[in-house]
Amino acid sequence: MNLSDFLPEIYLEATGCPEAVVLNAVRHTLREFCELTKAWQGDIDAISLIASQPNYDIDVPPDADLMIVL
């Protein structure tokens, strides 16, 4: 589903709101929903942890944001 698919429903209540503002709000709301509900999860490749290495690069799917590692 494309974010712009939400526009007709949103514009019923937010007539005249700039499209960029609406899309940003939808994006933020969807991220917050997924983070709080853990509604979307994915598997990642195993990582070997090293005591002296505090940071690791983790690959995620395109157009995805890593919120928490479980």
mmCIF file of the N, C-alpha and C atoms, coordinates in Angstrom:
data_MODEL
# 
_entry.id   MODEL 
# 
loop_
_atom_site.group_PDB 
_atom_site.id 
_atom_site.type_symbol 
_atom_site.label_atom_id 
_atom_site.label_alt_id 
_atom_site.label_comp_id 
_atom_site.label_asym_id 
_atom_site.label_entity_id 
_atom_site.label_seq_id 
_atom_site.pdbx_PDB_ins_code 
_atom_site.Cartn_x 
_atom_site.Cartn_y 
_atom_site.Cartn_z 
_atom_site.occupancy 
_atom_site.B_iso_or_equiv 
_atom_site.pdbx_formal_charge 
_atom_site.auth_seq_id 
_atom_site.auth_comp_id 
_atom_site.auth_asym_id 
_atom_site.auth_atom_id 
_atom_site.pdbx_PDB_model_num 
ATOM 1   N N  . MET A 1 1  ? 0.841   -1.176  0.000  1.00 0.00 ? 1  MET A N  1 
ATOM 2   C CA . MET A 1 1  ? 0.000   0.000   0.000  1.00 0.00 ? 1  MET A CA 1 
ATOM 3   C C  . MET A 1 1  ? 0.890   1.244   0.000  1.00 0.00 ? 1  MET A C  1 
ATOM 4   N N  . ASN A 1 2  ? 0.554   2.195   -0.799 1.00 0.00 ? 2  ASN A N  1 
ATOM 5   C CA . ASN A 1 2  ? 1.287   3.448   -0.890 1.00 0.00 ? 2  ASN A CA 1 
ATOM 6   C C  . ASN A 1 2  ? 0.683   4.444   0.107  1.00 0.00 ? 2  ASN A C  1 
ATOM 7   N N  . LEU A 1 3  ? 1.529   5.275   0.710  1.00 0.00 ? 3  LEU A N  1 
ATOM 8   C CA . LEU A 1 3  ? 1.030   6.253   1.678  1.00 0.00 ? 3  LEU A CA 1 
ATOM 9   C C  . LEU A 1 3  ? -0.011  7.185   1.072  1.00 0.00 ? 3  LEU A C  1 
ATOM 10  N N  . SER A 1 4  ? 0.117   7.483   -0.187 1.00 0.00 ? 4  SER A N  1 
ATOM 11  C CA . SER A 1 4  ? -0.847  8.393   -0.829 1.00 0.00 ? 4  SER A CA 1 
ATOM 12  C C  . SER A 1 4  ? -2.241  7.760   -0.930 1.00 0.00 ? 4  SER A C  1 
ATOM 13  N N  . ASP A 1 5  ? -2.338  6.448   -0.738 1.00 0.00 ? 5  ASP A N  1 
ATOM 14  C CA . ASP A 1 5  ? -3.645  5.793   -0.739 1.00 0.00 ? 5  ASP A CA 1 
ATOM 15  C C  . ASP A 1 5  ? -4.518  6.266   0.426  1.00 0.00 ? 5  ASP A C  1 
ATOM 16  N N  . PHE A 1 6  ? -3.892  6.800   1.477  1.00 0.00 ? 6  PHE A N  1 
ATOM 17  C CA . PHE A 1 6  ? -4.634  7.299   2.633  1.00 0.00 ? 6  PHE A CA 1 
ATOM 18  C C  . PHE A 1 6  ? -5.207  8.700   2.417  1.00 0.00 ? 6  PHE A C  1 
ATOM 19  N N  . LEU A 1 7  ? -4.720  9.409   1.418  1.00 0.00 ? 7  LEU A N  1 
ATOM 20  C CA . LEU A 1 7  ? -5.091  10.818  1.233  1.00 0.00 ? 7  LEU A CA 1 
ATOM 21  C C  . LEU A 1 7  ? -6.592  11.076  1.111  1.00 0.00 ? 7  LEU A C  1 
ATOM 22  N N  . PRO A 1 8  ? -7.344  10.324  0.311  1.00 0.00 ? 8  PRO A N  1 
ATOM 23  C CA . PRO A 1 8  ? -8.777  10.635  0.198  1.00 0.00 ? 8  PRO A CA 1 
ATOM 24  C C  . PRO A 1 8  ? -9.513  10.595  1.545  1.00 0.00 ? 8  PRO A C  1 
ATOM 25  N N  . GLU A 1 9  ? -9.210  9.622   2.366  1.00 0.00 ? 9  GLU A N  1 
ATOM 26  C CA . GLU A 1 9  ? -9.854  9.526   3.682  1.00 0.00 ? 9  GLU A CA 1 
ATOM 27  C C  . GLU A 1 9  ? -9.428  10.667  4.598  1.00 0.00 ? 9  GLU A C  1 
ATOM 28  N N  . ILE A 1 10 ? -8.170  11.008  4.569  1.00 0.00 ? 10 ILE A N  1 
ATOM 29  C CA . ILE A 1 10 ? -7.662  12.074  5.433  1.00 0.00 ? 10 ILE A CA 1 
ATOM 30  C C  . ILE A 1 10 ? -8.241  13.420  5.028  1.00 0.00 ? 10 ILE A C  1 
ATOM 31  N N  . TYR A 1 11 ? -8.316  13.658  3.718  1.00 0.00 ? 11 TYR A N  1 
ATOM 32  C CA . TYR A 1 11 ? -8.823  14.948  3.243  1.00 0.00 ? 11 TYR A CA 1 
ATOM 33  C C  . TYR A 1 11 ? -10.307 15.153  3.543  1.00 0.00 ? 11 TYR A C  1 
ATOM 34  N N  . LEU A 1 12 ? -11.024 14.094  3.923  1.00 0.00 ? 12 LEU A N  1 
ATOM 35  C CA . LEU A 1 12 ? -12.407 14.278  4.367  1.00 0.00 ? 12 LEU A CA 1 
ATOM 36  C C  . LEU A 1 12 ? -12.459 15.117  5.644  1.00 0.00 ? 12 LEU A C  1 
ATOM 37  N N  . GLU A 1 13 ? -11.411 15.005  6.464  1.00 0.00 ? 13 GLU A N  1 
ATOM 38  C CA . GLU A 1 13 ? -11.352 15.735  7.734  1.00 0.00 ? 13 GLU A CA 1 
ATOM 39  C C  . GLU A 1 13 ? -10.327 16.869  7.721  1.00 0.00 ? 13 GLU A C  1 
ATOM 40  N N  . ALA A 1 14 ? -9.413  16.868  6.763  1.00 0.00 ? 14 ALA A N  1 
ATOM 41  C CA . ALA A 1 14 ? -8.327  17.858  6.758  1.00 0.00 ? 14 ALA A CA 1 
ATOM 42  C C  . ALA A 1 14 ? -8.230  18.553  5.405  1.00 0.00 ? 14 ALA A C  1 
ATOM 43  N N  . THR A 1 15 ? -9.351  19.022  4.928  1.00 0.00 ? 15 THR A N  1 
ATOM 44  C CA . THR A 1 15 ? -9.390  19.707  3.628  1.00 0.00 ? 15 THR A CA 1 
ATOM 45  C C  . THR A 1 15 ? -8.410  20.879  3.611  1.00 0.00 ? 15 THR A C  1 
ATOM 46  N N  . GLY A 1 16 ? -7.617  20.945  2.553  1.00 0.00 ? 16 GLY A N  1 
ATOM 47  C CA . GLY A 1 16 ? -6.688  22.055  2.383  1.00 0.00 ? 16 GLY A CA 1 
ATOM 48  C C  . GLY A 1 16 ? -5.326  21.865  3.018  1.00 0.00 ? 16 GLY A C  1 
ATOM 49  N N  . CYS A 1 17 ? -5.150  20.819  3.799  1.00 0.00 ? 17 CYS A N  1 
ATOM 50  C CA . CYS A 1 17 ? -3.838  20.568  4.418  1.00 0.00 ? 17 CYS A CA 1 
ATOM 51  C C  . CYS A 1 17 ? -2.851  20.166  3.315  1.00 0.00 ? 17 CYS A C  1 
ATOM 52  N N  . PRO A 1 18 ? -1.648  20.730  3.312  1.00 0.00 ? 18 PRO A N  1 
ATOM 53  C CA . PRO A 1 18 ? -0.674  20.387  2.269  1.00 0.00 ? 18 PRO A CA 1 
ATOM 54  C C  . PRO A 1 18 ? -0.364  18.876  2.266  1.00 0.00 ? 18 PRO A C  1 
ATOM 55  N N  . GLU A 1 19 ? -0.263  18.325  1.076  1.00 0.00 ? 19 GLU A N  1 
ATOM 56  C CA . GLU A 1 19 ? -0.021  16.884  0.934  1.00 0.00 ? 19 GLU A CA 1 
ATOM 57  C C  . GLU A 1 19 ? 1.241   16.444  1.665  1.00 0.00 ? 19 GLU A C  1 
ATOM 58  N N  . ALA A 1 20 ? 2.311   17.226  1.599  1.00 0.00 ? 20 ALA A N  1 
ATOM 59  C CA . ALA A 1 20 ? 3.567   16.856  2.268  1.00 0.00 ? 20 ALA A CA 1 
ATOM 60  C C  . ALA A 1 20 ? 3.369   16.735  3.779  1.00 0.00 ? 20 ALA A C  1 
ATOM 61  N N  . VAL A 1 21 ? 2.561   17.614  4.348  1.00 0.00 ? 21 VAL A N  1 
ATOM 62  C CA . VAL A 1 21 ? 2.286   17.584  5.790  1.00 0.00 ? 21 VAL A CA 1 
ATOM 63  C C  . VAL A 1 21 ? 1.484   16.327  6.138  1.00 0.00 ? 21 VAL A C  1 
ATOM 64  N N  . VAL A 1 22 ? 0.485   16.023  5.317  1.00 0.00 ? 22 VAL A N  1 
ATOM 65  C CA . VAL A 1 22 ? -0.343  14.835  5.553  1.00 0.00 ? 22 VAL A CA 1 
ATOM 66  C C  . VAL A 1 22 ? 0.500   13.574  5.458  1.00 0.00 ? 22 VAL A C  1 
ATOM 67  N N  . LEU A 1 23 ? 1.306   13.466  4.415  1.00 0.00 ? 23 LEU A N  1 
ATOM 68  C CA . LEU A 1 23 ? 2.128   12.258  4.242  1.00 0.00 ? 23 LEU A CA 1 
ATOM 69  C C  . LEU A 1 23 ? 3.138   12.101  5.371  1.00 0.00 ? 23 LEU A C  1 
ATOM 70  N N  . ASN A 1 24 ? 3.713   13.198  5.835  1.00 0.00 ? 24 ASN A N  1 
ATOM 71  C CA . ASN A 1 24 ? 4.640   13.137  6.955  1.00 0.00 ? 24 ASN A CA 1 
ATOM 72  C C  . ASN A 1 24 ? 3.924   12.657  8.216  1.00 0.00 ? 24 ASN A C  1 
ATOM 73  N N  . ALA A 1 25 ? 2.712   13.135  8.454  1.00 0.00 ? 25 ALA A N  1 
ATOM 74  C CA . ALA A 1 25 ? 1.941   12.720  9.625  1.00 0.00 ? 25 ALA A CA 1 
ATOM 75  C C  . ALA A 1 25 ? 1.565   11.243  9.540  1.00 0.00 ? 25 ALA A C  1 
ATOM 76  N N  . VAL A 1 26 ? 1.186   10.783  8.360  1.00 0.00 ? 26 VAL A N  1 
ATOM 77  C CA . VAL A 1 26 ? 0.848   9.368   8.173  1.00 0.00 ? 26 VAL A CA 1 
ATOM 78  C C  . VAL A 1 26 ? 2.078   8.508   8.421  1.00 0.00 ? 26 VAL A C  1 
ATOM 79  N N  . ARG A 1 27 ? 3.212   8.901   7.869  1.00 0.00 ? 27 ARG A N  1 
ATOM 80  C CA . ARG A 1 27 ? 4.461   8.156   8.043  1.00 0.00 ? 27 ARG A CA 1 
ATOM 81  C C  . ARG A 1 27 ? 4.829   8.059   9.527  1.00 0.00 ? 27 ARG A C  1 
ATOM 82  N N  . HIS A 1 28 ? 4.745   9.180   10.232 1.00 0.00 ? 28 HIS A N  1 
ATOM 83  C CA . HIS A 1 28 ? 5.059   9.209   11.658 1.00 0.00 ? 28 HIS A CA 1 
ATOM 84  C C  . HIS A 1 28 ? 4.097   8.312   12.443 1.00 0.00 ? 28 HIS A C  1 
ATOM 85  N N  . THR A 1 29 ? 2.819   8.405   12.135 1.00 0.00 ? 29 THR A N  1 
ATOM 86  C CA . THR A 1 29 ? 1.808   7.604   12.835 1.00 0.00 ? 29 THR A CA 1 
ATOM 87  C C  . THR A 1 29 ? 2.014   6.112   12.601 1.00 0.00 ? 29 THR A C  1 
ATOM 88  N N  . LEU A 1 30 ? 2.311   5.728   11.375 1.00 0.00 ? 30 LEU A N  1 
ATOM 89  C CA . LEU A 1 30 ? 2.533   4.310   11.075 1.00 0.00 ? 30 LEU A CA 1 
ATOM 90  C C  . LEU A 1 30 ? 3.781   3.776   11.773 1.00 0.00 ? 30 LEU A C  1 
ATOM 91  N N  . ARG A 1 31 ? 4.841   4.560   11.796 1.00 0.00 ? 31 ARG A N  1 
ATOM 92  C CA . ARG A 1 31 ? 6.054   4.143   12.512 1.00 0.00 ? 31 ARG A CA 1 
ATOM 93  C C  . ARG A 1 31 ? 5.773   3.969   13.998 1.00 0.00 ? 31 ARG A C  1 
ATOM 94  N N  . GLU A 1 32 ? 5.073   4.943   14.577 1.00 0.00 ? 32 GLU A N  1 
ATOM 95  C CA . GLU A 1 32 ? 4.750   4.869   16.002 1.00 0.00 ? 32 GLU A CA 1 
ATOM 96  C C  . GLU A 1 32 ? 3.866   3.660   16.294 1.00 0.00 ? 32 GLU A C  1 
ATOM 97  N N  . PHE A 1 33 ? 2.886   3.396   15.430 1.00 0.00 ? 33 PHE A N  1 
ATOM 98  C CA . PHE A 1 33 ? 2.015   2.242   15.608 1.00 0.00 ? 33 PHE A CA 1 
ATOM 99  C C  . PHE A 1 33 ? 2.821   0.940   15.586 1.00 0.00 ? 33 PHE A C  1 
ATOM 100 N N  . CYS A 1 34 ? 3.685   0.797   14.598 1.00 0.00 ? 34 CYS A N  1 
ATOM 101 C CA . CYS A 1 34 ? 4.490   -0.431  14.492 1.00 0.00 ? 34 CYS A CA 1 
ATOM 102 C C  . CYS A 1 34 ? 5.446   -0.572  15.672 1.00 0.00 ? 34 CYS A C  1 
ATOM 103 N N  . GLU A 1 35 ? 6.020   0.531   16.128 1.00 0.00 ? 35 GLU A N  1 
ATOM 104 C CA . GLU A 1 35 ? 6.938   0.475   17.256 1.00 0.00 ? 35 GLU A CA 1 
ATOM 105 C C  . GLU A 1 35 ? 6.211   0.075   18.538 1.00 0.00 ? 35 GLU A C  1 
ATOM 106 N N  . LEU A 1 36 ? 5.081   0.686   18.805 1.00 0.00 ? 36 LEU A N  1 
ATOM 107 C CA . LEU A 1 36 ? 4.364   0.427   20.058 1.00 0.00 ? 36 LEU A CA 1 
ATOM 108 C C  . LEU A 1 36 ? 3.672   -0.932  20.083 1.00 0.00 ? 36 LEU A C  1 
ATOM 109 N N  . THR A 1 37 ? 3.167   -1.372  18.946 1.00 0.00 ? 37 THR A N  1 
ATOM 110 C CA . THR A 1 37 ? 2.421   -2.628  18.913 1.00 0.00 ? 37 THR A CA 1 
ATOM 111 C C  . THR A 1 37 ? 3.291   -3.810  18.506 1.00 0.00 ? 37 THR A C  1 
ATOM 112 N N  . LYS A 1 38 ? 4.502   -3.527  18.007 1.00 0.00 ? 38 LYS A N  1 
ATOM 113 C CA . LYS A 1 38 ? 5.372   -4.572  17.466 1.00 0.00 ? 38 LYS A CA 1 
ATOM 114 C C  . LYS A 1 38 ? 4.626   -5.366  16.375 1.00 0.00 ? 38 LYS A C  1 
ATOM 115 N N  . ALA A 1 39 ? 3.796   -4.635  15.621 1.00 0.00 ? 39 ALA A N  1 
ATOM 116 C CA . ALA A 1 39 ? 2.935   -5.242  14.609 1.00 0.00 ? 39 ALA A CA 1 
ATOM 117 C C  . ALA A 1 39 ? 3.715   -5.819  13.437 1.00 0.00 ? 39 ALA A C  1 
ATOM 118 N N  . TRP A 1 40 ? 4.888   -5.275  13.167 1.00 0.00 ? 40 TRP A N  1 
ATOM 119 C CA . TRP A 1 40 ? 5.690   -5.774  12.052 1.00 0.00 ? 40 TRP A CA 1 
ATOM 120 C C  . TRP A 1 40 ? 7.049   -6.159  12.586 1.00 0.00 ? 40 TRP A C  1 
ATOM 121 N N  . GLN A 1 41 ? 7.415   -7.395  12.344 1.00 0.00 ? 41 GLN A N  1 
ATOM 122 C CA . GLN A 1 41 ? 8.715   -7.877  12.785 1.00 0.00 ? 41 GLN A CA 1 
ATOM 123 C C  . GLN A 1 41 ? 9.370   -8.618  11.630 1.00 0.00 ? 41 GLN A C  1 
ATOM 124 N N  . GLY A 1 42 ? 10.656  -8.658  11.630 1.00 0.00 ? 42 GLY A N  1 
ATOM 125 C CA . GLY A 1 42 ? 11.386  -9.383  10.603 1.00 0.00 ? 42 GLY A CA 1 
ATOM 126 C C  . GLY A 1 42 ? 12.619  -10.020 11.191 1.00 0.00 ? 42 GLY A C  1 
ATOM 127 N N  . ASP A 1 43 ? 13.095  -11.040 10.532 1.00 0.00 ? 43 ASP A N  1 
ATOM 128 C CA . ASP A 1 43 ? 14.318  -11.717 10.962 1.00 0.00 ? 43 ASP A CA 1 
ATOM 129 C C  . ASP A 1 43 ? 15.524  -11.050 10.307 1.00 0.00 ? 43 ASP A C  1 
ATOM 130 N N  . ILE A 1 44 ? 16.609  -10.984 11.040 1.00 0.00 ? 44 ILE A N  1 
ATOM 131 C CA . ILE A 1 44 ? 17.863  -10.454 10.503 1.00 0.00 ? 44 ILE A CA 1 
ATOM 132 C C  . ILE A 1 44 ? 18.928  -11.525 10.632 1.00 0.00 ? 44 ILE A C  1 
ATOM 133 N N  . ASP A 1 45 ? 20.026  -11.342 9.921  1.00 0.00 ? 45 ASP A N  1 
ATOM 134 C CA . ASP A 1 45 ? 21.133  -12.288 10.005 1.00 0.00 ? 45 ASP A CA 1 
ATOM 135 C C  . ASP A 1 45 ? 21.743  -12.259 11.402 1.00 0.00 ? 45 ASP A C  1 
ATOM 136 N N  . ALA A 1 46 ? 22.260  -13.388 11.832 1.00 0.00 ? 46 ALA A N  1 
ATOM 137 C CA . ALA A 1 46 ? 22.897  -13.485 13.147 1.00 0.00 ? 46 ALA A CA 1 
ATOM 138 C C  . ALA A 1 46 ? 24.113  -12.561 13.219 1.00 0.00 ? 46 ALA A C  1 
ATOM 139 N N  . ILE A 1 47 ? 24.367  -12.034 14.402 1.00 0.00 ? 47 ILE A N  1 
ATOM 140 C CA . ILE A 1 47 ? 25.506  -11.154 14.635 1.00 0.00 ? 47 ILE A CA 1 
ATOM 141 C C  . ILE A 1 47 ? 26.326  -11.731 15.773 1.00 0.00 ? 47 ILE A C  1 
ATOM 142 N N  . SER A 1 48 ? 27.617  -11.851 15.566 1.00 0.00 ? 48 SER A N  1 
ATOM 143 C CA . SER A 1 48 ? 28.508  -12.281 16.645 1.00 0.00 ? 48 SER A CA 1 
ATOM 144 C C  . SER A 1 48 ? 28.881  -11.049 17.462 1.00 0.00 ? 48 SER A C  1 
ATOM 145 N N  . LEU A 1 49 ? 28.561  -11.076 18.740 1.00 0.00 ? 49 LEU A N  1 
ATOM 146 C CA . LEU A 1 49 ? 28.833  -9.929  19.605 1.00 0.00 ? 49 LEU A CA 1 
ATOM 147 C C  . LEU A 1 49 ? 30.249  -10.003 20.152 1.00 0.00 ? 49 LEU A C  1 
ATOM 148 N N  . ILE A 1 50 ? 30.903  -8.851  20.176 1.00 0.00 ? 50 ILE A N  1 
ATOM 149 C CA . ILE A 1 50 ? 32.272  -8.738  20.672 1.00 0.00 ? 50 ILE A CA 1 
ATOM 150 C C  . ILE A 1 50 ? 32.244  -7.720  21.812 1.00 0.00 ? 50 ILE A C  1 
ATOM 151 N N  . ALA A 1 51 ? 32.803  -8.083  22.953 1.00 0.00 ? 51 ALA A N  1 
ATOM 152 C CA . ALA A 1 51 ? 32.721  -7.252  24.162 1.00 0.00 ? 51 ALA A CA 1 
ATOM 153 C C  . ALA A 1 51 ? 33.237  -5.835  23.942 1.00 0.00 ? 51 ALA A C  1 
ATOM 154 N N  . SER A 1 52 ? 34.272  -5.659  23.166 1.00 0.00 ? 52 SER A N  1 
ATOM 155 C CA . SER A 1 52 ? 34.867  -4.328  22.991 1.00 0.00 ? 52 SER A CA 1 
ATOM 156 C C  . SER A 1 52 ? 34.245  -3.532  21.842 1.00 0.00 ? 52 SER A C  1 
ATOM 157 N N  . GLN A 1 53 ? 33.222  -4.073  21.196 1.00 0.00 ? 53 GLN A N  1 
ATOM 158 C CA . GLN A 1 53 ? 32.586  -3.384  20.063 1.00 0.00 ? 53 GLN A CA 1 
ATOM 159 C C  . GLN A 1 53 ? 31.171  -2.948  20.472 1.00 0.00 ? 53 GLN A C  1 
ATOM 160 N N  . PRO A 1 54 ? 30.965  -1.632  20.698 1.00 0.00 ? 54 PRO A N  1 
ATOM 161 C CA . PRO A 1 54 ? 29.673  -1.162  21.189 1.00 0.00 ? 54 PRO A CA 1 
ATOM 162 C C  . PRO A 1 54 ? 28.600  -0.996  20.100 1.00 0.00 ? 54 PRO A C  1 
ATOM 163 N N  . ASN A 1 55 ? 28.991  -0.899  18.827 1.00 0.00 ? 55 ASN A N  1 
ATOM 164 C CA . ASN A 1 55 ? 28.038  -0.630  17.753 1.00 0.00 ? 55 ASN A CA 1 
ATOM 165 C C  . ASN A 1 55 ? 28.170  -1.660  16.642 1.00 0.00 ? 55 ASN A C  1 
ATOM 166 N N  . TYR A 1 56 ? 27.048  -1.932  15.979 1.00 0.00 ? 56 TYR A N  1 
ATOM 167 C CA . TYR A 1 56 ? 27.013  -2.886  14.875 1.00 0.00 ? 56 TYR A CA 1 
ATOM 168 C C  . TYR A 1 56 ? 26.133  -2.336  13.760 1.00 0.00 ? 56 TYR A C  1 
ATOM 169 N N  . ASP A 1 57 ? 26.486  -2.625  12.530 1.00 0.00 ? 57 ASP A N  1 
ATOM 170 C CA . ASP A 1 57 ? 25.644  -2.286  11.390 1.00 0.00 ? 57 ASP A CA 1 
ATOM 171 C C  . ASP A 1 57 ? 24.668  -3.427  11.177 1.00 0.00 ? 57 ASP A C  1 
ATOM 172 N N  . ILE A 1 58 ? 23.384  -3.107  11.085 1.00 0.00 ? 58 ILE A N  1 
ATOM 173 C CA . ILE A 1 58 ? 22.354  -4.113  10.861 1.00 0.00 ? 58 ILE A CA 1 
ATOM 174 C C  . ILE A 1 58 ? 21.604  -3.733  9.596  1.00 0.00 ? 58 ILE A C  1 
ATOM 175 N N  . ASP A 1 59 ? 21.567  -4.645  8.638  1.00 0.00 ? 59 ASP A N  1 
ATOM 176 C CA . ASP A 1 59 ? 20.855  -4.403  7.389  1.00 0.00 ? 59 ASP A CA 1 
ATOM 177 C C  . ASP A 1 59 ? 19.360  -4.647  7.605  1.00 0.00 ? 59 ASP A C  1 
ATOM 178 N N  . VAL A 1 60 ? 18.553  -3.707  7.141  1.00 0.00 ? 60 VAL A N  1 
ATOM 179 C CA . VAL A 1 60 ? 17.098  -3.849  7.189  1.00 0.00 ? 60 VAL A CA 1 
ATOM 180 C C  . VAL A 1 60 ? 16.563  -3.712  5.770  1.00 0.00 ? 60 VAL A C  1 
ATOM 181 N N  . PRO A 1 61 ? 15.347  -4.177  5.529  1.00 0.00 ? 61 PRO A N  1 
ATOM 182 C CA . PRO A 1 61 ? 14.776  -4.056  4.184  1.00 0.00 ? 61 PRO A CA 1 
ATOM 183 C C  . PRO A 1 61 ? 14.694  -2.595  3.744  1.00 0.00 ? 61 PRO A C  1 
ATOM 184 N N  . PRO A 1 62 ? 14.695  -2.361  2.437  1.00 0.00 ? 62 PRO A N  1 
ATOM 185 C CA . PRO A 1 62 ? 14.546  -0.989  1.936  1.00 0.00 ? 62 PRO A CA 1 
ATOM 186 C C  . PRO A 1 62 ? 13.251  -0.365  2.468  1.00 0.00 ? 62 PRO A C  1 
ATOM 187 N N  . ASP A 1 63 ? 13.269  0.914   2.714  1.00 0.00 ? 63 ASP A N  1 
ATOM 188 C CA . ASP A 1 63 ? 12.115  1.662   3.228  1.00 0.00 ? 63 ASP A CA 1 
ATOM 189 C C  . ASP A 1 63 ? 11.645  1.192   4.600  1.00 0.00 ? 63 ASP A C  1 
ATOM 190 N N  . ALA A 1 64 ? 12.542  0.575   5.362  1.00 0.00 ? 64 ALA A N  1 
ATOM 191 C CA . ALA A 1 64 ? 12.213  0.142   6.722  1.00 0.00 ? 64 ALA A CA 1 
ATOM 192 C C  . ALA A 1 64 ? 13.156  0.834   7.701  1.00 0.00 ? 64 ALA A C  1 
ATOM 193 N N  . ASP A 1 65 ? 12.698  0.983   8.911  1.00 0.00 ? 65 ASP A N  1 
ATOM 194 C CA . ASP A 1 65 ? 13.512  1.560   9.981  1.00 0.00 ? 65 ASP A CA 1 
ATOM 195 C C  . ASP A 1 65 ? 13.592  0.546   11.116 1.00 0.00 ? 65 ASP A C  1 
ATOM 196 N N  . LEU A 1 66 ? 14.784  0.323   11.627 1.00 0.00 ? 66 LEU A N  1 
ATOM 197 C CA . LEU A 1 66 ? 14.974  -0.570  12.755 1.00 0.00 ? 66 LEU A CA 1 
ATOM 198 C C  . LEU A 1 66 ? 14.596  0.193   14.022 1.00 0.00 ? 66 LEU A C  1 
ATOM 199 N N  . MET A 1 67 ? 13.648  -0.341  14.775 1.00 0.00 ? 67 MET A N  1 
ATOM 200 C CA . MET A 1 67 ? 13.183  0.331   15.979 1.00 0.00 ? 67 MET A CA 1 
ATOM 201 C C  . MET A 1 67 ? 13.739  -0.325  17.247 1.00 0.00 ? 67 MET A C  1 
ATOM 202 N N  . ILE A 1 68 ? 13.791  -1.645  17.260 1.00 0.00 ? 68 ILE A N  1 
ATOM 203 C CA . ILE A 1 68 ? 14.242  -2.362  18.463 1.00 0.00 ? 68 ILE A CA 1 
ATOM 204 C C  . ILE A 1 68 ? 14.736  -3.745  18.041 1.00 0.00 ? 68 ILE A C  1 
ATOM 205 N N  . VAL A 1 69 ? 15.737  -4.233  18.728 1.00 0.00 ? 69 VAL A N  1 
ATOM 206 C CA . VAL A 1 69 ? 16.239  -5.585  18.497 1.00 0.00 ? 69 VAL A CA 1 
ATOM 207 C C  . VAL A 1 69 ? 15.753  -6.442  19.653 1.00 0.00 ? 69 VAL A C  1 
ATOM 208 N N  . LEU A 1 70 ? 15.059  -7.508  19.344 1.00 0.00 ? 70 LEU A N  1 
ATOM 209 C CA . LEU A 1 70 ? 14.546  -8.409  20.372 1.00 0.00 ? 70 LEU A CA 1 
ATOM 210 C C  . LEU A 1 70 ? 15.423  -9.645  20.456 1.00 0.00 ? 70 LEU A C  1 
# 
